[in-house]
């Protein structure tokens, strides 16, 4: 287990296209150790689902605000 080098309390806003886009475009290597192929693969799998969900939520929230 590695030492935490950076920590943030930043919470992306699921209603913000910029926040969602930044998350979706962030490469897997930002979330996993580059020297561990197993970790990269596992994180890529998890992030794929999370990124899909972020886009779905953004569309859903956007649709709600347009209809109100």
C-alpha angles and dihedrals in degrees: 000000000000131000118260106252098178135018131178136183089209111138114196115226109240088206093057115092089201094054092046092046092049091052094046093049096045108109121240090244089071089065102037141041110270093213094059112073093185092054092046091052094047093047091046090054093049094044092050090061093041093050092049090050092049091055092046091050092048091052091046094049091044091052091050093052093047092051093049 
